[in-house]
Amino acid sequence: MRGGTRVRWAGCAVAAGLMATACGGGAGFGGPGVMTSSWSDPQNPLEPSNTNEVQGGKVLDMVFRGLKRYDPRTGKAQNMLAERIDTTDSRHFTVTVRNGWRFSNGEPVTARSFVDAWNYGASLRNNQKNAYFFGYIEGYGQVHPDSGAQTADTLSGLRVTGPRTFTVTLSQKFSSFPDTLGYVAYAPLPRTFFTDHAAWLSRPVGNGPYQIESYTKGSAMNLKRWDAYPGPDPARNVGVTLLVYTDSNTAYTDVLAGNLDLVDDVPASQLKNVETDLNGRYINTPAGILQTLAFPYYDPKWNTSGARKVRTGLSMAINRRQITETIFRGTRTPATDWTSPVLGTAGGYRPGLCGHACDYDPAQARRLIEEGGGIPGGRLTITYNADTGSHRQWVDAVCNSINNALGDDRACVGNPVGTFADFRNQITQHKMTGPFRAGWQMDYPLIQNFLQPLYYTGASSNDGKWSDKRFDRLVDRANAETAQPTAVRLFQQAEKVVRDNMAAIPLWYQNGSAGYTARLSHVALNPFSVPVYNEIKVG
């Protein structure tokens, strides 16, 4: 899932459409027991199969529950709406949905709620950004062809067999398939989603511990606790108001002033004093997040053998350790592979895989860039979203490091885009001409998720359109393995292909960080760096 940013809430003004409140202390927004948290407008409408970035994901994680849920402390996939998921061959699965679960509008959650939602998400006609996640299911090629019109409306590999049972047939073996089903794209949908789609989009109805009460774009979203929620993880607060900020420094200042309860991304400029400022109400925990520089391989000048040397040279021109120590003060760690330490070595994390290509070596950097024909276009432009101070700081630092290594203070410049939504739109419209920020927050804790969505040919988050047949074959073989150690080894071989081509430049592993007021207790971040909102107590 694409990394998110924060957008500014101006002071204490309340947007039209939200209830009038008093200023000061987050309790004003919605009354006692309601917490406020910094947020950014999502890029897309909040359809589960169309949300592939963090800000929209935060909301859907409160509003929906799927077959699986990832433990907020360990990240392990655990059954939620799934009573059982059975298979004998890792290709044919029988799913039994728990009895008695309902959507917040009273409609029961059935097998059909999942099958209809998955067919909707997979359909080319609906143009969903997460459609690729249904690509494992048989019949995807007819529902979502690479070219031409779709020839089927539903996936042949999905079949409802009873009110609470359905079968899934994959096009090939995928032993880890059940563990992916906690991802939001696989959430169930009520009938109202299909019968009155416009009304549902204006106020999405889900089956999670919160209901959406109101949303004013650019201002705030109000969520209230669903008191009839049947799950084992009910909300421990009355509600959550997500306030839109365009500057994380402003959000941090509002926490200090008591005008905001929680900022879930402490800006780099505040890290020096955060422990003192917040009297210990500060969280800094490892998360499954990797920051990289991606490249537009649809631009021919970046898709040559010479450009591969240039990319490796650029990697060696970046002083990761200095940047993480001086700017991020222990909340980042220089990356040495393309996954995350939260996976553990048994899960596929391989420290040092990048080798010397991720070491700071200015002399070698200059030599490789010269051998590769120089920086394409003569100047490196790194594009990023500017609605958080930290991105501007580290991009400037990366460019300074490259300029120093190359002995040219004009070799690299940052290219800020005003908002995260505009930044993502430019990326998805393939308007990049040089490297761009590509933070990745895992969707589920598997090595497959750090590789396949980003680098597999045509994958949902392969924004630069990189393609390598050997990589694709290794991923296919890994997915077919039923023994996890063998699958992990094959994924690591695929990761070596990424390394050998420097398909993206790994920068650093990112911790989740948050600061909060004394009104809150039991504040924690999950392994995805998202606040565990339902566990937070207010007052």
C-alpha positions in Angstrom: 0.0 0.0 0.0 1.3 3.4 -0.9 2.7 5.5 1.8 0.5 8.4 3.0 1.0 12.0 4.0 -0.6 14.4 6.3 -2.8 17.4 5.3 -3.4 20.5 7.3 -6.4 21.3 9.4 -6.5 25.1 9.8 -6.5 26.0 13.4 -9.8 25.2 15.2 -12.3 26.2 12.5 -15.0 23.6 11.9 -16.0 22.6 8.3 -19.4 22.9 6.9 -21.4 19.8 7.5 -19.8 19.0 10.8 -21.4 19.8 14.2 -20.3 23.1 15.7 -17.8 22.7 18.5 -15.8 24.6 21.0 -12.1 25.2 20.4 -9.3 23.6 22.4 -8.9 19.9 23.4 -10.0 17.3 20.9 -13.0 16.6 23.1 -14.8 19.4 21.3 -15.2 17.5 18.1 -18.2 15.3 18.7 -18.4 15.4 22.5 -16.8 13.5 25.4 -15.1 10.2 24.5 -14.3 11.2 20.9 -10.6 11.5 20.0 -9.1 13.6 17.1 -6.3 12.4 14.9 -4.3 13.9 12.0 -5.2 12.7 8.6 -5.1 13.4 4.8 -7.8 13.1 2.2 -7.7 9.7 0.5 -6.8 9.6 -3.2 -9.9 7.7 -4.3 -13.5 7.0 -3.1 -13.5 4.6 -0.2 -14.3 1.4 -2.0 -12.2 -1.5 -0.5 -11.0 -2.6 -3.9 -10.1 0.9 -5.0 -8.0 2.0 -2.0 -4.3 1.3 -2.2 -2.9 4.1 -0.1 -2.5 4.6 3.7 -5.0 7.4 4.4 -8.0 5.6 2.9 -6.8 2.4 4.4 -7.0 3.9 7.9 -10.7 4.5 7.5 -11.5 1.2 5.9 -9.6 -0.6 8.7 -12.1 1.0 11.1 -15.2 0.5 9.0 -14.6 -3.1 7.7 -13.6 -6.5 8.9 -12.7 -9.3 6.5 -12.1 -13.0 6.6 -8.8 -12.5 8.3 -7.4 -9.7 10.5 -3.7 -9.0 11.2 -2.9 -9.1 14.9 -2.2 -5.4 15.8 1.0 -6.5 17.7 2.4 -9.4 15.8 1.0 -8.9 12.3 0.0 -12.5 12.2 -3.1 -13.3 10.1 -5.9 -14.5 12.3 -9.4 -15.6 11.5 -12.0 -12.9 11.8 -15.1 -13.5 9.7 -13.7 -16.8 8.5 -14.9 -19.7 10.6 -12.7 -22.0 8.5 -10.7 -21.9 5.3 -10.0 -25.4 4.1 -7.8 -26.8 1.3 -6.1 -30.0 0.4 -3.9 -28.8 -2.5 -3.3 -25.0 -2.0 -5.4 -24.3 -5.1 -9.0 -25.2 -4.2 -10.3 -23.5 -1.0 -13.6 -23.8 0.8 -14.5 -20.8 3.0 -17.0 -20.9 5.8 -18.2 -17.5 7.0 -19.0 -17.0 10.7 -22.7 -17.0 11.6 -24.5 -14.0 13.0 -22.3 -11.2 11.6 -24.0 -8.2 10.2 -23.3 -4.9 8.4 -24.0 -1.7 10.4 -27.3 -1.3 8.4 -28.5 -4.6 9.8 -27.9 -6.7 6.6 -26.4 -10.1 7.3 -22.8 -10.8 6.1 -23.1 -13.9 3.9 -20.9 -15.8 1.5 -22.5 -13.7 -1.3 -21.3 -10.5 0.4 -17.7 -11.7 -0.3 -18.2 -13.2 -3.7 -20.1 -10.2 -5.1 -17.5 -7.8 -3.7 -14.6 -9.8 -5.2 -16.3 -10.0 -8.6 -16.9 -6.2 -8.5 -13.3 -5.6 -7.5 -11.9 -7.8 -10.3 -14.0 -6.4 -13.1 -12.2 -4.3 -15.7 -15.4 -2.4 -16.1 -15.2 -1.0 -12.6 -11.6 0.1 -13.0 -10.5 -0.7 -9.4 -6.9 -0.1 -8.4 -6.8 -3.3 -6.3 -8.2 -5.5 -9.1 -4.8 -7.2 -9.4 -5.3 -8.8 -5.9 -8.0 -11.0 -7.5 -5.6 -12.1 -10.3 -4.9 -15.3 -8.5 -8.5 -16.5 -8.9 -9.4 -18.6 -11.9 -11.2 -16.6 -14.6 -9.4 -13.3 -14.0 -8.2 -13.1 -17.5 -11.8 -13.1 -18.8 -13.0 -10.6 -16.2 -10.0 -8.3 -16.4 -8.1 -9.0 -19.7 -4.8 -7.3 -20.4 -6.3 -5.9 -23.6 -9.7 -5.7 -25.2 -13.1 -6.0 -23.6 -13.9 -8.4 -20.7 -15.7 -11.5 -21.8 -17.1 -12.5 -18.5 -18.8 -10.6 -15.6 -17.8 -12.9 -12.8 -14.8 -15.0 -11.8 -15.2 -18.6 -12.7 -13.1 -19.5 -9.7 -15.7 -18.1 -7.3 -18.9 -20.1 -6.4 -21.4 -19.6 -3.6 -22.3 -23.0 -2.2 -24.5 -22.0 0.7 -25.5 -19.0 2.8 -22.2 -19.1 4.7 -19.9 -21.1 2.3 -18.2 -20.4 -0.9 -15.3 -21.9 -2.9 -12.3 -20.3 -4.4 -10.3 -21.9 -7.2 -7.0 -20.3 -8.0 -5.3 -20.5 -11.4 -2.2 -22.0 -9.7 -1.2 -23.1 -6.3 -0.7 -20.3 -3.7 -0.1 -21.7 -0.3 -0.2 -18.3 1.4 -3.4 -17.2 -0.2 -5.5 -17.4 3.1 -3.0 -15.1 4.8 -3.6 -12.4 2.2 -7.3 -12.2 3.0 -6.9 -9.7 5.8 -6.1 -7.1 3.1 -8.9 -4.5 2.6 -9.5 -5.4 -1.0 -11.1 -8.7 0.1 -13.6 -7.0 2.4 -17.3 -8.0 2.1 -19.9 -5.5 0.7 -23.6 -5.1 1.5 -26.3 -5.1 -1.1 -26.7 -1.3 -0.9 -23.2 -1.0 -2.4 -24.7 -2.4 -5.7 -28.3 -1.2 -5.5 -27.5 2.5 -4.7 -23.8 2.9 -5.3 -23.8 6.7 -5.2 -25.5 6.8 -1.8 -23.1 4.2 -0.5 -20.1 6.2 -1.6 -21.4 9.3 0.1 -21.5 7.4 3.4 -19.9 3.9 3.2 -21.6 1.1 5.1 -19.3 -1.6 6.5 -19.2 -4.3 9.2 -16.4 -3.0 11.4 -16.4 -1.3 14.9 -17.0 2.2 13.5 -19.5 3.9 11.2 -18.8 6.9 9.1 -21.0 9.8 10.3 -19.9 12.6 8.0 -17.1 13.7 5.7 -16.1 17.1 4.3 -13.3 16.8 1.9 -10.3 18.9 2.8 -11.6 19.3 6.4 -12.6 16.3 8.4 -14.2 12.8 8.7 -16.3 11.9 11.7 -16.6 8.2 12.7 -18.7 7.0 15.6 -18.6 3.7 17.5 -21.0 1.0 16.2 -22.5 -0.2 19.5 -24.0 -3.4 17.9 -20.6 -4.5 16.4 -20.5 -8.3 16.9 -16.7 -8.7 16.7 -14.2 -9.4 19.4 -12.4 -6.1 19.0 -15.0 -3.3 19.7 -14.2 0.4 19.9 -13.1 1.5 23.4 -13.9 5.1 22.6 -17.0 6.9 21.5 -15.6 7.9 18.1 -12.8 9.2 16.1 -12.6 12.5 14.2 -9.9 12.6 11.5 -8.8 16.1 10.8 -7.2 17.0 7.5 -3.7 18.7 7.7 -1.5 19.9 5.0 1.5 20.2 7.3 2.6 17.6 9.9 4.4 20.4 11.8 1.1 22.2 12.3 -0.5 18.9 13.5 2.3 18.4 16.0 1.9 22.0 17.3 -1.8 21.4 17.7 -1.1 18.3 19.8 1.2 20.4 22.1 -1.6 23.0 22.3 -4.3 20.5 23.1 -6.2 21.2 19.9 -5.5 17.7 18.5 -5.2 14.4 20.4 -3.0 12.3 18.1 -0.5 13.0 15.4 0.5 9.7 13.8 3.6 10.8 12.0 5.9 13.0 14.1 7.7 15.3 11.6 11.5 15.0 11.4 12.0 18.6 12.5 10.4 17.8 15.9 12.2 14.6 16.7 14.9 16.3 18.6 12.6 17.5 21.4 9.6 15.2 21.1 10.2 13.2 24.3 10.4 16.4 26.3 7.6 18.2 24.5 5.2 15.3 25.1 6.4 14.2 28.4 7.0 10.6 27.2 3.7 10.4 25.2 5.6 9.4 22.1 5.7 6.1 20.2 8.6 4.9 18.0 8.2 1.3 16.9 9.3 -0.8 13.9 6.9 -1.0 11.0 6.7 -2.8 7.7 7.5 0.3 5.7 10.3 0.8 3.2 11.2 4.1 1.5 12.6 3.8 -2.0 13.2 5.8 -5.1 11.3 4.4 -8.1 12.0 5.1 -11.8 9.7 5.6 -14.8 10.6 2.7 -17.0 8.0 3.8 -19.5 10.4 6.6 -20.3 13.0 5.0 -22.7 15.9 6.9 -21.3 15.6 5.0 -18.0 15.1 1.6 -19.6 18.6 0.9 -21.0 21.6 -1.1 -19.9 23.5 2.2 -19.3 20.7 3.5 -17.1 21.1 0.4 -14.9 24.6 1.5 -14.1 23.4 5.0 -13.5 20.8 3.8 -11.0 23.4 1.8 -9.1 25.7 4.8 -9.1 23.0 7.0 -7.7 22.4 4.5 -4.9 26.1 4.6 -4.0 26.0 8.4 -4.0 23.4 8.5 -1.2 24.8 8.7 2.4 21.9 6.8 4.0 23.5 6.6 7.5 24.1 10.3 7.7 20.6 11.2 6.5 18.9 8.8 8.9 20.9 9.9 11.9 20.8 13.7 11.3 17.3 14.1 10.0 15.3 11.1 11.4 17.1 10.6 14.7 16.6 6.9 15.0 13.2 6.6 13.4 14.8 5.2 10.2 17.4 2.6 9.5 19.5 2.5 6.3 18.0 -0.2 4.0 20.1 -3.1 2.8 17.4 -5.0 1.0 13.9 -4.5 -0.5 11.7 -5.9 2.2 11.5 -5.1 6.0 13.1 -6.3 9.2 9.6 -6.9 10.6 9.4 -10.0 8.5 12.3 -11.6 10.3 14.9 -13.7 8.5 12.5 -16.7 8.5 9.9 -14.6 6.7 12.3 -13.5 4.0 14.2 -10.4 5.3 17.8 -10.7 4.2 20.0 -8.0 5.6 22.9 -7.0 3.4 21.4 -8.3 0.2 22.0 -5.0 -1.6 25.7 -5.3 -0.8 28.1 -2.5 -1.8 25.5 -1.0 -4.0 23.8 0.4 -0.9 27.1 1.7 0.6 28.1 5.3 0.3 31.0 5.4 -2.2 31.3 8.7 -4.0 34.2 7.6 -6.2 32.4 4.4 -7.4 29.2 6.3 -7.8 30.8 8.8 -10.2 32.5 6.0 -12.2 29.3 4.0 -12.7 27.3 7.1 -13.7 29.9 8.1 -16.2 30.1 4.5 -17.6 26.3 4.5 -17.9 26.3 7.6 -20.0 25.5 10.2 -17.3 22.3 11.1 -15.7 19.5 10.9 -18.4 18.5 14.4 -19.4 21.6 15.9 -17.7 19.9 16.6 -14.3 18.2 14.3 -11.8 14.8 15.5 -10.6 13.2 13.7 -7.6 9.5 14.1 -7.4 7.7 14.0 -4.1 4.6 15.2 -2.3 5.3 18.4 -0.3 2.4 18.2 2.2 4.6 17.0 4.9 7.9 18.6 6.0 9.8 15.4 6.3 9.7 14.5 2.6 11.1 17.9 1.6 13.9 17.5 4.1 15.1 14.1 3.1 14.7 14.7 -0.6 16.9 17.8 -0.3 19.4 15.8 1.8 19.5 13.0 -0.8 20.1 15.5 -3.6 22.8 17.2 -1.5 24.5 13.9 -1.0 24.3 13.1 -4.8 25.6 16.6 -5.7 28.5 16.3 -3.3 29.4 12.8 -4.6 29.3 14.0 -8.2 31.0 17.4 -7.5 28.1 19.2 -9.1 25.6 21.2 -7.0 23.1 21.2 -9.9 23.1 17.5 -10.6 20.0 16.8 -8.5 17.0 18.8 -7.5 13.7 18.1 -5.7 10.4 18.5 -7.5 7.6 19.1 -4.9 4.0 18.3 -5.8 1.5 20.1 -3.5 -0.6 17.3 -2.2 -0.4 13.5 -1.9 -3.5 13.0 -4.1 -2.0 15.2 -6.9 1.3 13.4 -6.5 -0.3 9.9 -6.8 -2.5 11.1 -9.8 0.7 12.2 -11.7 2.3 8.8 -11.0 -0.7 6.7 -12.0 -1.0 8.9 -15.2 2.7 8.0 -16.0 3.8 11.6 -16.0 7.1 11.0 -14.2 10.3 11.8 -16.1 12.8 10.9 -13.3 12.9 9.1 -10.0 10.0 9.6 -7.5 9.3 8.9 -3.9 7.9 5.4 -3.5 7.2 4.6 0.1 5.7 1.1 0.6 3.7 0.1 3.6 3.0 -3.7 3.6 -0.5 -4.9 3.0 0.2 -8.1 4.8 3.3 -9.4 6.4 4.7 -11.7 3.6 7.8 -11.2 1.5 5.6 -11.7 -1.5 3.9 -8.4 -0.7 7.1 -6.5 -0.8 8.0 -7.8 -4.2 5.1 -8.9 -6.4 2.8 -5.8 -6.2 5.8 -3.5 -6.9 7.9 -5.4 -9.5 5.8 -8.1 -11.2 4.9 -7.2 -14.8 1.6 -5.3 -14.8 1.2 -5.5 -11.0 -1.2 -3.1 -9.2 1.5 -0.9 -7.6 4.3 -1.3 -10.3 4.0 2.4 -11.0 7.2 2.6 -12.9 6.3 -0.3 -15.2 9.4 -2.3 -14.6 9.3 -5.8 -16.1 11.6 -8.8 -16.0 10.6 -12.3 -17.1 13.0 -14.1 -14.8 11.6 -12.2 -11.8 8.1 -13.1 -12.9 8.9 -16.8 -13.3 10.5 -16.9 -9.8 7.5 -15.3 -8.2 5.2 -17.7 -9.9 7.2 -20.7 -8.7 7.3 -19.2 -5.1 3.6 -18.8 -5.0 3.1 -22.4 -6.1 5.2 -23.8 -3.2 3.3 -25.3 -0.3 6.4 -25.4 1.9 7.0 -21.9 3.3 10.8 -22.1 3.6 11.1 -23.1 -0.1 8.7 -20.3 -1.1 10.7 -17.8 0.8 14.0 -18.9 -0.8 12.4 -18.5 -4.3 11.2 -15.0 -3.4 14.7 -14.1 -2.2 16.0 -15.3 -5.6 13.5 -13.0 -7.2 14.7 -10.2 -4.9 18.2 -10.7 -6.3 16.9 -9.9 -9.8 15.5 -6.6 -8.4 18.9 -6.0 -6.8 20.9 -6.9 -10.0 18.9 -4.4 -12.0 18.5 -1.8 -9.2 14.9 -1.7 -10.2 14.3 0.7 -7.3 16.8 2.3 -4.9 16.2 1.2 -1.3 16.7 4.1 1.1 15.7 3.2 4.6 13.3 1.1 6.8 10.8 3.3 8.6 9.5 3.1 12.1 6.0 4.1 13.0 5.9 7.3 15.2 3.1 9.0 17.0 2.6 11.7 19.7 -0.5 12.2 21.7 -2.1 14.3 24.5 -2.8 13.3 28.1 -6.5 12.7 27.2 -5.5 9.4 25.6 -4.3 6.1 26.9 -3.6 2.7 25.5 -2.2 4.3 22.3 -0.3 1.8 20.1 0.7 1.5 16.4 0.3 -1.8 14.6 3.0 -3.3 12.4 1.7 -1.3 9.5 2.4 2.0 11.5 -1.4 2.7 11.8 -2.9 3.7 15.2 -5.0 0.9 16.7 -7.9 3.3 17.0 -10.4 0.9 18.5 -8.1 0.2 21.5 -7.5 3.9 22.4 -9.3 5.2 25.5 -10.3 8.8 25.9 -10.3 10.7 29.2 
